[in-house]
Amino acid sequence: MSGQGDPLADAAVATMIRRGEVGDLNTLMRFFTTAGDKLPERLPAAAAEYFEATAMPPAWVDWDVMERARLFFIDNAAHINTGLSFSAMPVSYALPRLARLLSSTHSLAYPSRRMANTGQFVTYLMRTDAFAEGSKFIPAAQKVRLLHAAVRHHLREGGHWDVARDGLPICQEDMIGGFGLFSLLVLDAMHRLGVHMTEEGAEAYFYAWRVVAAMLGCDMSAVPETLTECRAYLDLYLRRGLGPSSEGVTLNAQLMRLYEDVVPGTLFDPMVPATIRYLVGDTISGWLEVPRSPWDAAARAVPVFLGLLETIEDSSPFGEWALDKAGSVLSGLELSALTRGRVMHHAIPAELKPEYGLKPPRTGRWVPPAPVH
């Protein structure tokens, strides 16, 4: 899989770059943000064909499971964001190939933009109308897929990447690895934080990311179908790729500064690196040069505090409503701070530059799949 890309998106991007149409695409794409809207009239032919071919979700989607995933997200929005920000992102920086790739583009080198795009993308995914006419998720997924193809094209064709040595940039191996980071690794982080999850909820969240993987051009014959299979894939992927790099240190330092700026004042700033260290462990934290502080002990106490809140939520309908509401508000404030109130647009680089519903009872807690040795 290290030599395989995304043929459909790759062909569309190559054609537009060859014809000098990327500028026109980016200008017109700002006006195409909602599924069901008519495509802009002057859209390049290659782009129009691509958007028409990718306008529908996979035919195999189970909508009942997707609704359970949406309710899981509502119940755990703040915890999911924590797992994405303080576990999945730092671990991706501890993969030298990915860190070097992320550092190769102007926009992806700045975590504020990547985190804002990711947060907005996940928010769109978990809306009631995510796959219906009026959806903002489907156009966002289509644009992310084109963005990946554009980065892949420029790194490969511009002599910025040794394909023979390192494989294709943003290859199928990496795309499926990213699916694992955003699904299973986030669930791992939530488990480590003491968040109460049911098997049904965790599996629905994982299923939703399988749908995302399909829409982002992953080869579904290679995408893990179960959490256990995903553990095996992710363990192999991380063992093959984890290690230190200067790019990883720089990207993670930017990420920590970003969240220190999001948190009001400076008193709680040390909790950012302390939470990262608690979730990813000392080895990866060492590679990323995450600083130690007395707050490391406070991070280890977070599961106790969250466990207390989760017990209140389990036993009291009012407590459940209040904590869900607080989590939703917190996630909204975090996303607003990252986006500065703007809608994030996914531009295709022409070149590289230096709501509430009934929830299932909280019984039969989710247990993470065991590591593969």
N, C-alpha and C positions, 0 to 999 in steps of 0.2 A: 504493500500500500504506500510505501514511501515514494514511489515513482508515479503515483496516480493522482490526477487532479479532478476537476469537475468539467467534463467535456462540454456540456451545454453552455455554462457560463463562460468558460475559457474561450470558446469559439465566438461568442457574442462580443466579448471584450477585445479579442484580437482583431476582429473585423472593424470595430469602431475606432480602435487606435490606428489601424492601417489607413483608414479613411479620414482621420483627423476629426472625428465626430464627438470626442469625449466632452469637450466644452459645451456643445449644444445639449448633450445628454444631461449634464449636471445642472444646467440652467433650467431645463424643462422638468427635471425630476423634482424640483422644489414645489412644483404645482401638482405633483402626483403623489399624494400621501394617503389616499383612502381607497380601499377596494371597492370596485364598482364604478369608480370614476372613469370617464372616457380618457383614453391615453392622449397625451398632447399630440396635436396634428403634425408638428414638425419633428417628432421623435425619430431618431435614426432607425432605419428598417430593421437592422440587426437587433436593436434594443426592443422594438415593438414585438418582434417574433419571440424574443426571450420572455418578455413580460406576459404575453398571451399564453406561452407554454407553461409558465410557472404560476398562473393565477389561482389555481385551485389547490386545496390541501390534499394529502394522499387519500386515495379511495378507501383505504383500510382503517381510517380513524374511527375509534369507538368513542362516540360523543358522550356516553354516560361516564366513561373513565375521565374524559377531558373535563367534565363538570366537577368530578371529584377532585381533580387537580386544581381547578380554579378555587374551590372551597378550601383546599389545603393551603393555597397561596394566601387567601384572605386571612386564614387562621395563623399563618406563620410569616407574614410579609417581612417584618423586621428581622426575624431570625434568618430567613433566606438571604436577605441583603447582607447580613453579617457574614454568613458563610461564603457568599460570593466575594465580598470585599477583603476579608481577613484570612481566607483560606484558599479558595480557588485561584484568585489573582496572584497572591504571593507564590503559590506552588508553580503557576505557569511561568513566573519569572525565574524560578529555580531550574527551569529546563533551558539550558544554554541556547539550543536551536531556536526556541520560541522567543527568548529574550533578545537574541540577535535580530530575529525577524521583526519583532515589535519595535526595535530601535532603528530599523531601516527606513521607516516612513515617518514623515513629519507629524501626521495626526495621531498615529498610534503610539508615538513616543511620549505622549502626555496622558497620564492615567485619568485626569479629570474628564477628558473627552471620551475616553474608552469606557470609564465607569458610568458616565452620563448616558452614553449610547446603550450600554448593557442594561442599566436600570430601566430606561425608557422601553427598551425592547421587551424585557420580562414583564413590565407593567402592561404593555399592549397584549402580550401573549395571554395573560390571565384575565382579560376582560371578557364579559359575556358574549360580545360580538366579535371575538378574535378572528373567527373564520367566516364571518358573514359579510354581506354587503354593508359597507360602512366601516369595515375593519381597518385599523391602522397597522395591525401586525403583519398582514400579508405583504403590503408594499415594503415595509421595513425589512422583512426577511428577504424579499427579492433584491433589495438594494445591498444588503450585507453580503449576499452571495456574489453579486457583481463586484463589490469591493474586494472580497477575497481573491476573485479571479484577476482583478487588475493588479493587486500586489504580487500575486504569483507571476503574472506576465512580466512585470517590470524587473523583478528580482532575477528571473530566469533569463530574460532577453538582454538585460542591461549589463550583464557581467558582474552583478552584485552578489551572486550566490553560486557556490560550487555544487551543481546538481549531482555530479558524479560522486562527490564525497558525502554530501549531506542530504541527498534526495531532493525531491521537488518541494519548494516552500509552500506552506499551507496544503500539504498533501493529505490524502485520505487518512493516513495514520494520525496526523496532527488534528484533523477535523474531528475524527472519532474520539481522539484523546481529549479534545476540548469539550465534547459532549459529556465525557465521563467526569471531567473536572466540574462542570456546571450542574451535573445531576448527582452522582454518587458522592463526590467529595463534599458538596454542600450538605447533603444528608448526614455525612460523617461529622461535619462540623457542628451541625445542629444536635446530633446525638452527644457529642463531646461537651456541648454547652448545657446539656440536661433538658433539652426540649422534649416534651412528650409527643410522640408521633405514633400513629397506628400503622400496621403493615399496609392496610388499604391506602392510607394517605401517602405514605412514602412511595409505594408502587405507582400511584396515580401521578405523582410529581415526576417520577422517572419516565413514565409513559409519555407525559407531555413533552419532555425533552427529546424522546425518540421521534416524535412528530416534528419537532424543530429540526432535528438532524436531517430528516428526509427533505424538509423544505430548504435547507441550506446546502443541499447537494451531496450529502454523505451517501456512500454506497451501502444501502440497507442490508445487503447480503453479508456485510462485515460488521454492522452495528450490533452490539450486544442486545439480546432480547429481554434479559432478566437482570436483576440487581447482582445475582451471583456471577453471571457471565461478565457483567461490567466490572466487577471486582477483579476477575482474572485478567481482563484486558488492561485495566488501569494499572494494576500491579506490574504487569510486564512493561507497559509503556513507560511508567515512571522509573522502573529499574534500568531500563535502556537509556533514559534521557536525563535523569536528575544530575545536577552538579553545580559548581560555582561558576560565575561569570561576572565580569565587570558590568556588562549591560544589565544583568539581573539586579545587581546592587543599586545601580542608578534608578532603574524603574521602580524598585520597591521603596527607595528613599522618596521618590516623587509621590508614590501612593500614600506613604505615611504622612508626608507634609500636607497632602490634599485633605486627609481626614482630620488632621490636627486643626486645619483651617475651618473645616465644617463644624467641629465641636466648639461652641462658644467659650471664650476665655482660654486660659492656658493650663488651669489646674489639672484637668483630666487628659491633657495631651499624652502623658506617658502610658495611658491605657491602650493607645493605638498599637504601639509596638508590643506591649505586654500581651494583648489579645492575639496578635499574629503569632507570637512565640508560643502561646498556649495551644493554638490550633494546629500549627504546622510542625511543632517540635524543635528541639535544639539544633539538630543537624542542619535542616533547611534554614533555620533562623541564622545559624552561623554563616552559611554560604551567602545569605542576603545581608549580612552585617546588621541584623536587627539588634538594637542596643538593649542591654539588660538594665533593670531598675528595680527598686523595691516594689513597684507596682506589679511585678510578675506574680507575687503572692496574691494580690488582689484579683488578678485575672483567674487564678486557680479557684477563687471563691465564687466566681460568676455562676457556675452550675448549681451551687447551693441556693443562691438567690433566685435564679431562674426556676429551679425546681420548686421553690416555695410558691412563686407566682403561678407556675403550671398546675400545682395542686389546687390552688384557689380556683383557677380556671376550670379544672376538672369537676369540682364539687359545687360550683355556683353558676347558674345561668347568667346572673347579673355580672359576676366577675368575668365570665367568659366574654360577654358583650363588651365590657369596659376595657379589658386587656386587648381584645381584637381591635377595638376602636383606637386605642392608644398606639398599637403597633402600626395600624394603617396611617395614622397621623404622622408618626415618626418616620415611616418610610417615605411619605409624601414630602415632608420637610427635607429629608436627606436628598431626594431626587431633585427637589426645587433648588437646593443649594448647589448641587452638581451641575444642573442645566442652566442655572441662573434664570429660570422661568421661560427658557426658550425651547422650541421644538428642535431636536437634534436631527440634522440632515446627514445622510451618508453619501458623501461625494466620492466619485470614482477618480482616483488620481491619474492625471495625464502623464505624470512623471514622478519619480521618487525624490524626496527632499530630505539635505542633511536634517361593593354591593354585598349583601349578607344572605345566607341560606342555611338550611338545616345541615348539621354536621353529624357524622357517625359518632357513636359513643367512643370515648378515649380508652379503649380496652385493647388488650393484646398488643402491647407496645412493639414498635419496630426494633428489630435487632440487626445491626449491620452484618453483611456477609463477612465471613472470616477471610483474612489475608491468604493469598496463594503463595506457597513456599516452593 
